[in-house]
Amino acid sequence: MTGASGTSTPVMLCDHGLTDAGQFEVLRDIAGFCIQARATIEDGPESIRRAEIRPTHTPVVLITRGRLTEQLTKIINLPQDERIKAFRLLVALLGVADERRRARLCADGCGHPWHHWATDGIP
């Protein structure tokens, strides 16, 4: 993922003035969108592949353990040094779940906020 300035989005999470609380809020919001998009534990392997992170990284281990809502809570509460990996995985998870949901339920339009980031001024 590349932002408007050419930097990758995961780097933007940590390098563009977000406080620890701000980073947590971003992760929390994306995790909430994953739930709204009806992400499932079965979306884990494809999300891991898309995120391009090793299977031994903590967010990956957590997402493969079942009870997705509980695991997402653990992922968003990981320490600072895990945030970029967590961000990449959650964005990938949202992408996988959203593709399925868009094809079935949102093909004719909807009001899901993550479908309108570009039009809301979020790059």
Summary of the structure (lengths in Angstrom):
residues: 123
radius of gyration: 14.0
end to end distance: 10.6
largest distance: 40.2
contacts: 337
relative contact order: 0.17
helix: 67%
strand: 2%
